[in-house]
Amino acid sequence: MKRRRNTRNRRRIQLIAMFVCFLLCTGFAVQNSARKIDAESDLTRISYKYYKSYYVETGDSLWSIAKEHISDEYSDINEYIAEVKQINHLQGDAVKQGSHICIPYYSMEHK
């Protein structure tokens, strides 16, 4: 009878230990999931794409304009230049002094 009681007590302790481990693991999983959501929400802040007119001055090139106006939404400067060229139907890399070109930019503000 004493052996049976000891066996039951051991099983109860094991069951309680498993339950506590389950609660701890669940708590860590929920906490980790919440951290991931917070990190993703920081990365996926909503930004709006707009366009503005840019007056080409002496010495300006697509490269210098891109360096001045590129934002984090573009993977590299060549991607930005390609978009500017497409928007303005430019064939080469040269822009005419005194002309206006359309350039994209991003803003967190909805206008």
ChimeraX attribute file (.defattr): number of C-alpha atoms within 10 A of each C-alpha:
attribute: neighborCount
match mode: 1-to-1
recipient: residues
	/A:1	6
	/A:2	7
	/A:3	8
	/A:4	9
	/A:5	10
	/A:6	11
	/A:7	12
	/A:8	12
	/A:9	12
	/A:10	12
	/A:11	12
	/A:12	12
	/A:13	12
	/A:14	12
	/A:15	12
	/A:16	12
	/A:17	12
	/A:18	12
	/A:19	12
	/A:20	12
	/A:21	12
	/A:22	12
	/A:23	12
	/A:24	12
	/A:25	12
	/A:26	12
	/A:27	12
	/A:28	12
	/A:29	12
	/A:30	12
	/A:31	12
	/A:32	12
	/A:33	12
	/A:34	12
	/A:35	12
	/A:36	12
	/A:37	12
	/A:38	12
	/A:39	11
	/A:40	11
	/A:41	11
	/A:42	10
	/A:43	9
	/A:44	9
	/A:45	9
	/A:46	13
	/A:47	13
	/A:48	12
	/A:49	14
	/A:50	12
	/A:51	12
	/A:52	11
	/A:53	11
	/A:54	14
	/A:55	14
	/A:56	17
	/A:57	13
	/A:58	10
	/A:59	9
	/A:60	14
	/A:61	16
	/A:62	20
	/A:63	14
	/A:64	11
	/A:65	16
	/A:66	20
	/A:67	13
	/A:68	9
	/A:69	13
	/A:70	19
	/A:71	16
	/A:72	7
	/A:73	11
	/A:74	10
	/A:75	10
	/A:76	12
	/A:77	15
	/A:78	13
	/A:79	13
	/A:80	24
	/A:81	20
	/A:82	14
	/A:83	13
	/A:84	19
	/A:85	20
	/A:86	11
	/A:87	14
	/A:88	12
	/A:89	10
	/A:90	13
	/A:91	9
	/A:92	8
	/A:93	11
	/A:94	12
	/A:95	19
	/A:96	14
	/A:97	13
	/A:98	11
	/A:99	11
	/A:100	15
	/A:101	19
	/A:102	14
	/A:103	21
	/A:104	18
	/A:105	16
	/A:106	16
	/A:107	12
	/A:108	10
	/A:109	9
	/A:110	9
	/A:111	7
